[in-house]
């Protein structure tokens, strides 16, 4: 099942380039922990999911050309797309297909309305033709994954419009959006407006949203990877690691049988109700290349830490609050004292995975009472090492973790909107005040739904 990736805006293109690089680095790893036959099956499945390959034009022995990413690149400025394509070509391991990008001379000026109301409709036919071209290369289309930031104008505005167009054109295909949450301290003065407008539209059209917070990613870079001068490239590397740890080939374990953990299976298990679509990804272990050589860890310890990361909503294993416990009662404000979940998917990769005890993730106290035990938790396995970690786990959860930053950004956006700050910048591109109000109402319903778990 092939996945077509849409890289939207500067952030989406940079994350997309790093994601495909992470995939190819994983496939070319020297240490795999499995037989040559099993490794080849893993590589073939991954390449078929994310890349196309054809016979090299000058080949006489049937050798294949470089893997070509199943991707569509969209940005209203040329710089990000050109840099991403050049870096892929320089890697010598993979490339983008020529003419699979759309860029213009002027950006969206960090204005969601400019992207959604102007650039989106103007570029719709071109973008959908590029998507259609990629779809025609697929033997079996597994769905779409869109990568974008919430803060700017192109990724958020054009991204929301393109996602809506995808839903209209491919109503029965799976659509997964990975969104990058802006820093709390602020990257753009109107980022709160852009974020709520984007999220409200994506929540209506996409099947699920994987939320990545820049503040949490920054902490991982600083405290776990020991990076001194953190750049967006470092943060993108963490995002790519998280996505690849979930989407690389693995088999879901269900009773005595197993099934491929593809995009459709992932969304089916993690989104039990259309009102709950916010997903988060937690990984363990995460460490620098130097630390890998001197670190010793075992599955029981990794599982205990990962479970506590889930219920305490910790972004990493360092600094976990061990005092948080699943309890029945709520606080005076009506909130849970821990991070309650609807569903989770635990992906285990590496050595000795068959012996791992995962029963602690089936604890009904962690989940909403109306979710049945057979649907609340699922485990997927892959004996091949992931990025040369002997043992690695990723936990994708649909939980209250996604709405806490949403609640904060809603409050900030409403404070600005109540005084009509910068609203005129959006109105001049065709957006109305009622569009803001609709977005506020839509997202407040989402927050209320999660808080009631």
N, C-alpha and C positions, 0 to 999 in steps of 0.2 A: 504494500500500500504506500503510494508516494505522497509526500507532503510538499506543497508549493509554499515557499516563504515569500511574503511581501515585506520589503524593507522600506519603511515610510519615514521620510524626513532624515535629518542629519543623524540623530541618535539611532533610528531604526537601521540605517545603512551601516553605521559603525558596529552596532551589535550584531547585525547579520553577517558582516564580514568576519568578525571574531568567532561567531557560532560555527560557520563552515570550516574555519581554520581549526577550531577545537575538535570537530568531528574528524577531520583528516589526520590531525595529530594523534588522536586516539586510535585510529585505524592503522597507523604506521608505527605504533609502539612496539618496542623490541620484546618487552616482557608481557605475555598475554595470559599465562596460567592455564591454557587449554591446548589441545592438540592442533596440528596444522589444519586438519579438516574442519574442526569446529571454528577455528579462527577465520578460515576462508568463508564459511557460511555466515559468520557474523559480519565480515567485511562486505560480502555481496549484498546482504540484506540492508545494511546501512547505506551503501552506495545507491541501491535501488530506491531507497526512501527519499534521500536528499539530493541525489545527483543523477544526471544522465551521462551515458558513455556511448561512444560510437567508435567504429574502426578508424584508426588514424589514416589520414588521406594518403600518406606516403608509405603506408605499411605493406609489407610483402608477406609477413608471417601472421597476419590477423591480430596484431597487437592493438590495444585500445588507446584512444586519445586521453588527455587529462580529464578527470571527472569535471563535469559542468554543473554548477549549482542550479537546482530547480528554484529559480528566484526571479522576482520582478522588483526592480529598484526604482523608487519614486522620490524625487526631491525637487523643490522649485528652484534650487540653485545647483550648479554643476559640480562644485568643489567636492562635496562628500562622496558623490557617486564615482567621480573620477579617481579619487584617492582609494576608495574601497576596491574598485576594479583593478587598479594598478597593484595594490598590495596582494591581491589574490593571484595575479599573474606572476608577480615576483616570487611567490612562495614555491612555485614549480610543482605544487601538489594538486592544485585545483584551479578552476577559473570560472568566470561568469560568461554566459553566452553573449555574443555581441548583439547590440541593438535590443537588449532586454531592460533598458533603463529609460526613464523619462525625466528630463530636467528642463528648466527654463532659466531665463536670465534674472528673474526677480523672485525673491522669497516671499513668504507670507507675513513677514514682519512681526512674528510672535503673536499674531492675531488669529484666533480660532475662526472667526467669521470670514476673514479673508481666505483662509484655506478651505472652509466648508462651503461657503456660498459662492466664491469666485473661482479659485484654482481647481477645486474638486470637479464641478460641472464642466469646466473648460477642458479638463484633461481626462474626463471619464471614458470617452470612446477609445482614446489611445491606451490608457491603462488596461481597460478590459480586453482590448485586442492582445496586449502583451500577456495577460493572464490566460486568455484562450489559447494562445500559442503554446504556453507551458502545459496546459491541461491536455492538449492533443498529443503531447509526448508521453503521457502517463498510460501504462497498461491498466492500472487500477488507481483511481484518485482517492487518497485517504482523507484529504481535507486541506485546509489552508491555515497557515500560521502567520499572523501579522505582527511585526515588531515596530514599536513606536514609543515616543515619549509623550507625556501629558503636558509638558510645560510650554512647548513652542507653538508655532502656528501650522507648519506643514504636517509634521507627524501627527499632531492632534486633530487639526481641522480636516486636512485632506485624508488622513488616516480614517477618521470617522466616516467620511463620505465614501471612501473606497470600500470599507467594510460593509456599509449599507448597500453599495452596488453589488458586492459579492453575494450578499444574501438574496438580492433580487435575481441575479443571474444564475446562482447555484443554490436554490432554496433547500435542497436536501443534503448538501455537503456540510461537513463539520468545519467550523471556524473557531480557531483559538487565537486570542489576542494576548500578546505579552506586552505589558505597559510598564514604563519606567516612571516611578513616582519622583517628583522633584524634591530637592533638599528643602527641609523645613525653613531654613534661613532665607531661602529665596534665590532663584536663578533669574526669573523674569518677574517684573512687577505685577503682571496680569496672569501669572501662572495658575492662580486659584480659579479664575474664570475659565481658563483653557481646560483645566483638569475636570471641573464639574460638567462642562459642556461635552467633553469627550466621553467621560465615563457614563453619562446618562444615555448617550447614543449607542455606545458599545454594549452596554448592558441590555439594551433592547434587541440588538442585532446579532451579537456574537453568542456562541455556545458557552464560552467561559473566558475569563480574564486572569492571566497569571500576573500578580502584582509584585513588582520588584522596587523596593524603596532605596533611593540613593543613600540615605543616611545609614541604613543597615549594611548596605554593600560597602560603604566607606569604612565602617567599623571592622568588617571582615578583612579588608585590605590592610588596615593599620594593625590590628591586634592578632590576627591569625597568620597573615601572609608576610607580616613585618616589612611592609613597603613604607618607605619614609616620605617620599614626595609622590603622593597618589594622583594619578591622572585618570581621565575618562577611559583611556585604554585599559588600565588596571581594573576599573569597575566593570567595563564591558567583558573582560576576561572572566570575572566572577559570574556575571549573568550567563555567559555562554556555557560555563561549567555546569551551572544549575540546569539549564535547558537540556544540554546533552546528557546529563546524568539520568534524566527522565525519559528522553525520546530515543536514545540509542537502543538497539534491539534487546528485548528481554521477554520472558514468558511469564504470564500471570498464573499463579497457582490457585486453583479453585477446586478444593476437594481432591479427588484422585486424578483430575484432568488438568490440562494447562492450555492456555490460549495466548496468541500473540498480543502483546500489550501495545497495540497501535493507538493512533489518535482517537479513533472511534471508541475503543474500549475504555481509554482513559477518561474521556468526557462522559461516557455512559455511567461509569462507576462513581465519578467525583461530583456530578451535578444531578442530584436526585430530584430537584425542583427548580423550575425556571426563575424563581425569585432569588436563588442563591447561586451566584456564578463566580464569586471571587476566590481565587486559588493562591496559595503561597507554597514556596518550595524551601525546604530546609535540608542542608547537606552535612554529613559527618563522615570521616574527618575532613578538615580543610587545613592545609598547611603549606608552607613554602617548600621548594625543592630541597633546600638544605635541611630543613627539619624532618623531611621524610626519611632521610638516612638514619636518623637517631631516634625515631619514634617507634614505640611498641604499643599496640592496641589490640583488643580482642572483641569479638562480637557481643558478649554480654554487657560489657561496659559501654560500647557504642549504642546499643539498644536502650539502655537505661538513660543515657544522656539525651538521645534523640526523643524519647517519650517525654522527658521533662522539658525539652525545648518546645515541644508541641503544646503542652498544657500551660506553660508559663509564657508562651509566645516570645521565646528568645531567638534572635537571629543566628546565634552561633553557640558552640558548646562552652566558650569562655564566658564566665559571669552569669551562669544559669542561676535563677532563683529556685532553690530546692525547697523553699517553704510553701510554694504553691501546690495545692492538692485539689483533685476533682471533688467537689462537694455539691450537695443538693440545694442548699440555701443560697439566696442572693443577698447583695448588699442593700442598704436602705434606698439607694437610687434605682434598684431593680436590676442591676447588672450582675453577671456571674463573677465569682471570685477567681475564675481561671478561664482559659481560652477554650470554650466549648466548640466542638466540631460537628459537622454533618457527616463527613466521610473522609477517608484517607487512603492513599496508595503508597505502600512502602516498597521501594525498589532496592534490592540487595545485589551487589556486584562483587565478584572476587572469590577468594578461597573459602571453602567450608560453609558455603551458604545453605546447604541442605540441613545442617545441624543447628541453624539459628532458631531460637525460641522467640516467636513474634506474638505470643498470646497477650502480652501487655498492651498491644495496640488494639485488642478486641474488647477491652474493658468498656462495658456499656456506660459507665459513669462519664467517660470522655465525650460521648456523643449525645445529640438531641434525642429525647425519649421516643419520638415518633419515627426514627430511622431504625429499621430492623437490623438485627445483628449480622445477618448474612450480607447486607449491603453497606454497612458502615466502614468496614476495613477490608483491604485486599493487599496481597503480597505478590510482587513480581521478582523473578530471579534471573541472574545472568552470571554463569561461572567465570566468564572472561574478565580479566582485570580491566578496570576503567581508569584510563590515564595513569596506569602503572601504580595505582593504589592497590595494595594487597586485599584490602577490605574497604568497601565504600557503600554508604547508604544514602538514599534520597527519600524524603517524605513529602509528598504533595498532599496538601490538606485543604478542604473547603471548611473554613472555620471563621470565628469572629475576628481573627487577626487582620483580615483584609479591610474591615470597616473602621478600625480605630484611626488609621491615618485619614480615611475618608471623612469621618466625623470632624476631624480637625480642619480639614481643607474646606468642608462645607461651612463651618463656622466663620472662617476667615473670608470666604467668598461672599457670604451673606452680609458680613459687616461692611465690605466694600460696596456691595450692591445697594444696601439700604441708603447709602449716601450718593448712589449713582456714580461712583468713581470710575472713570475710564469707560463707562457704558457707551458713550457717544462714539468711541472708536469701533465698536461692534455694530452699532445701529447703521453707520454709514455704509456698511457692506451688505446690508439687507437683513440682518438679524433683528428681531423685535424683543422688547422687554418680556413679552409672554414666553419667549423661548428660554430665557433665563429662569423664569418662574417654573416652567415645566420641568427643567433640569433639576432645580432644587427639590421640587415635590417628588420626582421620580427617585432621586438618590436618598431623600429622607425616608422613603418607604423601604428602600434597601437596608438602610441603617437600622430602622425599627424592626425589620424582619430578623436580622442577625442578632440584635440585642434581646429579642424575645426567646431565643433558643434556650 
